[in-house]
Amino acid sequence: MGDKQAVDKQAVTVIGLGPMGRAMTRAFLAAGHPVTVWNRTASKADDLVAEGAVRADSIEGALAANELVVLSLTDYAAMYALLEPVVAALSGRVLVNLTSDTPEHARAAAAWAERHGARQLTGGVQSPPSGIGSPEMSTFYSGPTELFEAHRDTLAVLTGTDYRGTDPGLAALLYQLQMDIFWTSMLSALHALTVARAHGISAAEFLPYASSTAASVPGFLAFYAPRLDADEHVGDVDNLAMGVASVEHVLHTTRDAGVDAALPSAVLEIFRRGMAAGHGGDSFTSLSEVFRTA
């Protein structure tokens, strides 16, 4: 019965065995998928081979092994470095490119793949390696609809799937938008914690307050979203002049604590640009217009 189940499951090649590629390989193996792996440093596959994966002797062999090829690389430049020398082996392959990069690079890579007889599904994984294999996590996909539908069940082994349409750049765009929020939010939290620790407040002590602020953000986003879509920046609940004063207080608190003030200084500079553009009485959301004219 186990052998029949393995035969019935789609075989997959995984190229790139960093933490994410390793987690994906293990998820496929756990779900009964035959997996061929390849990594520039071959020894990174040793434990995965011991767990049931097949190590390809070359990248050509990895591509030849299966129609469905999952790429988990640093960026698209790394993809070209690996695949350009072996483009003859790409014909007939479906490249599920889970490599992080820009929307334009994703579109260019999809066109490049097609010129060499392959087709690309772009993916944006919204999970750390530890979350791979969990349906509660999600991955954006975009590219040819028929490719996504043909491989939906196999891709769902990794995370839940969120197909966003045929534009190969859209999954990459949505992923980078999430990263824009994530990294700026985490950096601001880290900065605030650094200021707190300068005053003898530990991370554990500060955590409930940081978490409370973070938990309030969805409500603000929901309130402002329809106003942003309508380009309405009425200063009825907040205004930019108030925001400038608030950020100035953050900046001074940071400097008084002897902590690097580059982050609040950058925020204040953006707020002041909005003031200079005449938005002092408007909501801080008027800064979206400042961003568009940068």
N, C-alpha and C positions, 0 to 999 in steps of 0.2 A: 504493500500500500504506500509506504514512504517513497519507494522508487517511482511509482506511478505519479505521485503528487509532484515530485521534483521534475519529471518529464513534462507534466502539464503546465508548470510555471514558466513564464517567459525568461529566457536567459538574458543576462545583462553583462556588459563590460563597464567597469569603473576605471577611469583614468584620473590619477591624482589621489594620493593616499595621505593627505594631511588629515587633521582631526575630523573634518567633515566627510571626506571620502572614506575614511575608515569606518565612521559611524554608519554611513550609507551601505557600505559593503556588508557590515554585520546585520543591518536591518533586512537586506535582501536575503542573506543566508538564513536568517531566522524564519523568514516567511517561505522558505523552500525554493527560492530562485537560484539556479546555477549562476555563479558569478565568476567572470574572468577579470583579473586586476592587472594593472601595470602602473609602475611609478619609476621615475628617473633613478631614484635610489632603490634598487631592487629589494634590499633587506627590509624595507618598510612593509613588505608583503608577507614576511615570514610567518608571523602569528596568524594572519588572515588565511594563509594557505593551510596552516595547521587546523583552522576552524572549518575548512571546506572549500575555500576559494581556489581557483586555478590561476597560477601565475603565468602570464604571457611572457615569452622570451624576448619579445620586441614589441614596439608600439604598432608595427604592421600586424603582428599576430593578434594583438589585443583588438584591433579594429576588425580583423577578419573573423574573429571568433563569434561575434554577435551583431545582429542588425541594430539593436538598441545600445547606444554608448552614452554613458553619463560622464560628463566632464566636471571635475571639481578642482579648479586650478586657481592660482592667485589672481590672474586677470587675463584679458583676451590676448595680450602680448605673449603670455606664457603659452596660450593655446596655439597661436601661430608658430611660435618657436618649435613646438612639438609636432604639429601636424603639417606645416608647410613642406618639410622634406619628404612626407609620405602621402601626398595628396592623391596618388593613384589608388590608395587603399580606402579612400573615403566613399567611393561610389556605392550607393545603396544603403548607406548608414543613416540612422536617425540620431542626431547629436542632441542630447538633452543637456544644454549648456547651463549648468548651475554655478558658473563662475561669475563673481561680482564684477561689474563694470558699468559703463555708461549706456544709456539708451542708444546713442548713435553708434557706439562700438558694437552693440548687440545687433543692430540693423545691418551694419556692414559685414559682420560675421555671418549672418544668415545668408546674405547675398553671396559671400565668398564660398560658403558651403554648397550652395546650389550650383555655382559654377563648376564645382568638382563632383557633382552628382550626389551630394548628400543633402539632407534637410535638417533644419534646426528648430528645436523648441527651446525658447529662452525661459529660464527659471530664476526666481528670486526667493531664496529660502528664508523664511521668517522664524528660524529656530537656531539655537546653538547646537553643537554636536550632541549634547546630552538629551536633546528633545527629539532627535531623529528616531523614527519608529512610532511616534505618538500621533494619533489622529487629531489630537487637540491642537497641535501645531499646524502651520499652514505654509504653503509655497505658492507664490504667484507663477502662473505659466502664461505664455503668449506665443503665437505662431500659428501654423496651419491647424485648423480645427480638426481635420481628420487625423492628424498625427496625435493630437492630444487625446482624442476619443479612443484611438487604437491602443494607446499605452496608459490610459487613465488608471486602470486597476494596478498596474505595476508601479506607477509613480506614487499611488496612494499608500504603498508600503512605507514610504519615507515619511510623509506627513499628509495632512489633509491637502486637497488641491483647490486652487482658486484660479480658474481659467478666465483670462481677461480679454481675449480676442486675438485677431490675426496679426496685429502689428507686433513684430518680434522685439521691438524696443519697449513695449509697454510693461512687461514684467520687470525689466531692469529699472524702468522709471519708478514704478511703484515701490520697488525695493529700496532704491536710493532715497525716495521721499521718506520712507520709514527710518532709514539710517540718519537722515537729516534731523529728524525728531529725536531719535535715540541718543546719538552722540552729543548733541547740544544739551539735551536734558541731563544726561549722565555727567557731562562735564560741569554743568552748573551745580548739580548736587555735590560733586566732588569738591568744587570750589567752596561751596557753603560749608561743607564739613571741615575743610581746612581752616576756615575762619573760626568755626566752632571750636576746633581743637586748640587753636591759638588762645582760646579763652578757657581751656580746661574741660571742655565738653566732649565726651567720647562719642565715637560713631554709634555705639549701642544706645546711648542716652539721646542722641539726636534723631535716631531712626524713626520714632513715632511721629515726630513733627515733619520730617522729610516725607514720610509716607502719606501723611494727611494732606500735605500740599499737592503731592503727585495725584492723589485720589480725587482732588477737586478739579483737575485739569479737564477730564472729559465733559463735565458740566459746562465749563467755559467754552470749550470747542463747539459743543452743541448749540450754545446760545449765539455764538458769533458766526457760525457757518452760513445761515441764510442771509445775514447781513453782508458777509463777504461775497457771496454769490451775486447779490444785488448791487455790489459796490456802494453800500450805504455805511458810512462811518460816523454815525451820529454820536456826539459826545454826551449822551444822556446818562450813561452809567459809569463812564470813565472818560478822561481826556488826556491828550498827550502832554499837556503842561504838567498835570499831576504825575504822569509817568516819569517825566524828566526829574522832578523833585525826588521821587521815590528811588530812582536809579542812582541819583547823586548821593543819597543817604547810604545805599549799598556800597558805592565806591568809597566813600569816606570811612565807613565801618571796616572795609577791607584794608585800606591803607593804615588805619589806626591799629589794626591787628598785626601789621608787618607782613601781610600776605600779598603776593603778586596781584596787581589790580588790572592786568591786561583784559581779562574777560569782562568785568563790569564797565571798563573804559570803552570797549568796543560797542557794548550795548548802548551806553550813553551817547556815543558818537552817532549811532543810527537814530536814536530818539531826537537828537539835536538837528539832524538833517531834516527830520519831519517838521520840527518847529520852524526851521528856516524856509521850508516850503509852504508855510502858512497853515499847518494843521494843528496848531496849539489847542484849539477848542474842539477838535475832532477826537474820536476814539483812537486808541493806539493802533487799531487795525488799519488806519490810514497809512501806516508804514508799509503796507503792501504796495502802495503806489510808489513809495521811495525805492523799494526793492526792484520794481519793474523798470525804473528809470536809471538804475545804477550802471 
